[in-house]
Every structure is written in C-alpha cells, then in structure tokens.
C-alpha cells in the first residue's frame, strides 16, 4: 500500500523549457557546454558553491558576459506554474491521506526565479502542502544518486515499498526503482500530475 508520495518539482508541477538555457547561452557566445561547466553546475545544484562563485566562474570564462546576463540565461528554463496543479496538491494535502514529500534538483537562482514567477504567496501555498520540502542545494545531495533517496527513506522512516516517486527524468526513476520504490516516469508532454490517481490507480 502506498503511504508516501515523493514528487519532483520541474515538469511535474512547474513547467520547464529544458532547451532554453543552452539556447540563451549560445546567444551570449557560449557555444559548447564543457565537462568543467557541468562540474560547476553540479556543485551549485548540491549547494557546495554559492551563486556568487558559480556566476564568477562563468563570467571569468566568458569575460564579455555580465553577471545579470548569465543569471537571465541560467533562469530561462523556468516557466509557469499552472494554478490547477497548485489546487491539486493543496486538495491532496488537505485530505491528509499520504505523506507528501518534494524532492527537487534545483539551485538558489532557480528557486528565486520560481518565487518571482509565482509570487511569494503562491510559492508558500505550494511549500506548505508538503510534510518535507527537500531542495538539492539545501540538503547537499542530488538525483540520480542513490544517497538522496536513502536520505529521504531514513529521515522519514519510510519503507521503500510504501513510497511512490514521480519524476520526468528516467535516470532518476531507475535509481529509485533499484531501491524498491514504486515509480511513475511522467511524460510532461502527454501527462499531468493531476491525473496521478487515474494513471497509477493499481497502486492505490
């Protein structure tokens, strides 16, 4: 029986344009994403470097780019948060049937942009729906590493077989599945989180 629902954030609740960052970087003259850039992005996602350091890194690599240009390009991935999804998670929270966990790979700049787009009140409405709200840069762990799922299970004393994890990234889903967590690899182009109980009805 499913008792615990673990949700990703981007392309589950909030819409993303995953090609936007690369597209905007190219406009600024960054034509190739190197392994070193990915390393810094990963460190930032885990909160091991702060916004100033990651911004300085990119601006030093590309002196023609200002910090504001970098931040704008970096945040181009963040789109809207449809109201019907906020209402869905609020209704689910009010029912108090399941433990609700948010588990998101993100960073300070992206969260600032989410709050800017949503407004503080709506963001707090969303955050207050969850028993625990885990952001990678705050807990210093990120998906698809098994440690982040083990962290959630241990901290909340969850049994893996009583959890359902919803994410749009296959690599994350595969790691969770290996730990015996039930999963839904949601397709944001074809599916919507509000249909969770219809699509995964056999689990409930």
Phi, psi and omega in degrees: 000134179280125178244341188229128180248122182246116187250137162288170181256296184291133182063014166246309174253305181265141179282143179236154168244092189289345178268351188296318184297311179298320179297316181288325177297321179298323177297333180269001178098004176269095188271343183220135176269115184270168177298324179295319177297317179297323178299313180295321178297320180293319177297321179292318179298329178268004178071021181271345167228153182266178183299319181299316183292318182289324177294315179298322179302308183293321181290330175288324177292327183228084187300341180282352183262131176275162179298323179292323176295318178299312182298320179296316179294318181300321184271002182297340180294332188277122178248219187267165175242102183300137183299327183294333177283324176296318178295323178299309184288330175294316179297319179295319178296319181295333179289334178056035179272328185233152165284128183250125183235133169259134181224100191234133165281117182203192180203171186300316181297317181295319179294321176300320179290321176302313181295321177299315182291318184280325193093147184300319183298313181293321179297317179293324174303316180294309183299323183289351178285341191257144173293320176220143186232093187260116175251133188305320184286348177265332181256357175062033175220150176216159175284149011265019182297135182300332184301327183289325177287321177296325176300313181297315180297315183291313183297327185255002180056044179270147167269134184304318184289351177259010182246144170239125180250129182244124182206153180266357182254120186301320181301321178291318180299317182297320178296314179298319181298322180295340178266008178076017174278134174293148185222157168227112176275090186286139176258105186295342179279336186240341188232160180225140182303333181295344179262018182311310189283345174276313184289322182252034187300333182291344181272345188251000000 
